[in-house]
Amino acid sequence: MAMSKRSGGEKQEDIWIAHTELAVAPGHPFYKRLNELLEGAGFDELVEGRCARFYHARLGRPSLRPGIYFRALLVGYFEGIDSESGIAWRVADSLALRRFLLLGLDEQTPDHSTISRTRRLLDIDTHREVFAWVLELPAERGLLKGQRMGIDATTLEANAAMRSIVRRGTGETYEEFLRGLAKASGIETPTREDLARPDRKRKKGTSNKEWKSPADQDARIAKMKDGRTHLAHKAEHAVDLDTGAIVAVTLQAADQGIRPRWMKRYARRVSRWQNRCDARPSYGPRTSRRFTCKGSKNW
């Protein structure tokens, strides 16, 4: 076999290209199988019916199809992309994802501003309803074993700054609180260093019972994994350990521990798991939280 070499000079592009000569990707097996499930269950018709009330019947330019929008969000979740611009770039760069979104080669992939505007247009209840339907789909198709379930949680930094917190009831800002402490210690015109000194010496830290964020009422003061104190949320998800399918996702307050009762609530919605998931907490040698299911061993 002879080695091919790059020819010198710029290559002149053809004016017309036959459809059969275009590059074709084999497709990602995961997204291919997922699309088969979604199309077989009437996913596009379902989301279009749920989202119809947010659009006008005739006026205005055609919007991003709801089926494409929710598939794009699924891509962001599966691939760990937390920005709409990242989702738009990833979809535009992949032929396999273009096929997952049911877009032809002559169709434009959604722009990040279109994804963002669609997200703001649809309410949170519609998002929750659609994704809950997607979570139930694997159980209805018999893709879940239902013998072992694992629960994990992580803290997510909220889009709110600690310096913006205010005291519940009075609305006093944290800086005003520190200035009061400084004046009580005899400092009339405290600097930033003077304000930080009594704050470090206080025995009791900032409490969620006393303070809140005016920008994000659901955010809680919590310690992140790197040791920083920040306003945060706690995301919890349950995974079927035999298949790796994520069967439930919920967002809790960051100051709450893992709560098994929400797992039982989701387990009741999956017929294969009824009367099997016990969700009783037990503790291993390192006090890590585990849950047991009837008829199965701890993990």
N, C-alpha and C positions, 0 to 999 in steps of 0.2 A: 504494500500500500504506500503510495507516494504522499508526502506531507504537503498539505495545502498551505499556501503563503498568502499574506495580505498583498493585494495588488496596489501599485502606486497610484496616487491621485485620488480624487473624490469620485465616488460611484454615482453615476447618474440614475436617479430614481425613475421608475417606469410611470407613465401617465395613467395607465389602466392596469389593474391587478385582478385576475380572476379570483372568484370566491374560493375555489378549490385550492388555490396556492397560498392562502392565508395560513399563518401559524395556528395550530390547533393544540390546546392543552388537554392532557388526558383527564383533567378534573381531579379534585380532591375527593377521595372516597368518603370521608366523613360528611362533607357538605353535599355530596351527591346523594348519599343515603338520607340525610336530613331533608333535602328537598323532596325526595320521594315521599317521605312521611307527611310533610307539610301539604304537598299538593294532593295527596290521597285523602287527607282529612278536610280539604276545602279551606286552607289557611287564608288564601287571598280573599275569598268571598266573605269569610268571617270578619277579617279586619276592615274590609271596605264597609261592611254593614255597621260595625261598631263606630267607625270614624265618619260616617256620612253626615251626622248632625253638626260637625265642625266646618262643613264646606257648603257653599251655595250650590243650588241645583244646576244653574246654567251660567251665571256670570263669573267673570274672572278667567285668568289663564289656567290651563291644566296644572294641577299640583303634582308633587311627587307621589307616586302610588303608595298607599299605606303598606302593601306587601313588601315593596322595596325598602321602605323606611324601617320597618321592624326587622327585616332580614339584615340590614346594615347594622342595627344595634346588636343583633345576635353575633355578627362578625366581630364587633368591638369587644363583646364579652368573652367570646371564645379565644380571641387572640390577645387579650389583655391591653386593648387600646382604650385609653380613658379620655380621648379628645375627639370631637367631631371632625376636625381637620385631619387627624391621623386615620380615622375610619375612611374618610373620602379619599385620601391618598392611597391607602391599602387596597380599596376596592378598584380604583382606577388603574392600579399597577398589576393586578392579577386577573388573568383570563379565567381561572377557576372560580374566583369570587364573582366575576361578572356573570358567569353562568349560574352561580347560586342565586344571584339577584334577578335572574331571568331577563338579562339585558343582552341584546344583540350587539354585534360588532359595530353596527351603524348607529347605536344609541349612546347617548352621553351618560356617564355615571353621575350620581348625585353630588353636587358641590357641598362643601361643609356649611355654607350659609343656608342652603336649602334644608339640610338635615336639622340645623339648629332652629330654624323657623318652624319646621314641622313639629319638633319636640315641644316648643313653647305653645303651639296651637292646640295640641291634644292634652287633655287633663291627665292627672296622675292616676285616676281611677281606670281610665281606658288602658294606660300602659300596664297597670297591675292586672287587669282582667285578661289582656292578651298574653302576657307572659305566664300567668297562672294556667291558661289553656295549653300553652306550649309545654309546661312542666307535666301536665296530666297526660299528654299525648303518649309518652313512652310507656306509661302504665297501662293505658288502654290497648296498646299494641303488643303487650306481653313482653316488653324489652327489659323489664325490671325483675330481679329475683325476689326482692323483698325480705331477704333473710337477715342481712346485716346493713345497718345504717350508721354512718359516721357524721358527726357534727363538728364544724370548725367555725371559728370566729376571728375577725381581725378588726382593728380600729382604723378608721379612715379619717384623715384630717378634714375638718369642715372648712368651708369657704368663709371663715370669719376669724377676726383677729382677737387675741386675748385682751389687748388694750382697749377694745370696744365694749367689754362687758359692763353691765350696770347692776346695781343692787336691786333685788326683787322688792317690790313695794314702794320704795322711795325713788328709784331711778337714779341714784347717785352713781357717778362713774367711778371706776377703780382709781383713777388719778386723784379725784377729789377725796376719796377715802384715804389714800396715802398722805395727801397734804394734811388731812386732819390728824393722822398719826404723828406727822412731823411737828405740827404745831403743838400737839399735846406733849411732845418731848422737849419743847422749848425752841424750836427752829421756826422763825417767823417767815422767812423767804427761802424755802428749801430749793435746792437744785435737784437735778435728776439723780445724782449720787446720794443726796440726802433722802430722797424718796425711796430709793432701792434699799437703803440700809435698814430701816425699821421693818420693811417687808421681809427681808431675809431672816431677821431675828424673831419674827412671829412664830409661835409654836404651832398654831392652827393654820393650815393652808386654806386656799380658796375653796369654798364649798359650793356645790351645785344647789344646795338648799337656799343659799344667800345670794348667789350671782347667776345671771343669765346673759345671753347674747341677744341684743335687740335685732341683729341682722338675721340670725338663725335661731328660732325659739327652740328647736329640737336638739341643737348641739349641746354637748355636755363637756365640762372640763375633765380631762383625762390625761394620763401619762402615756405617751406614745412608746413604741418599741425601742426607739433610740434614747429614751430617757427624758425627752422634752415634754413639757406640759403644754397642752394645746386644746382648743375646742375640737371635738371629734364626734363621730358616730361609730356605731359598731355594726358590722355586717355579719350575719350568720347564714350558713347554708348547710343543708343536709345532702349527703351523697350516698347512693347505693353502692356499697363497697364491692359488690360482685361485678357490677357493670361499669362503674365510674360515672353513672348518670347523676346529674345534680337534680334533685327532686323538689327542693324547696329553698327559697332565698328570702330573707327578711332583714329589715334594718331596725336595730334597737338603739336605745340610748346607750352612750358609751360608758356610763357608770353602772350598767347592769351586767351581771354575769350570764353565762350560757343558760338559757331557760328551756328545759325539755318540753314544757307544755305546748309550745308552738309547734314542735315536731309532731306531737300526737294529733294536733289539729290538722296538719297537712297529711298525716298518715291516714286519717279517716277518709280523706278524699280519694285515696288510692285503694281500690277495692281489694287488690291482692295483699294489702298490708293490714286490713282490718282485723282487729283482735290478735295481732301478732307483734306489733311494736309496743313495747312496754315503756320505753324511755325512762327507765329508772336509773338515776345517776349512781355510779360506783367510782371508786378511786383506786388508781394504781399505785405502784411503789413511789412515784414522784408526784403524787396527788394530782395527776392529770385526770381530767373528767372524762368518763366513758359512759356509754349507755348500752343497756342490754335489751335484746329482743327475745320474746318467748320462742323457745325451740332452737336458740342459737347461743353460741358462746360469747363471752365478753371479748373485747378487742382493745 
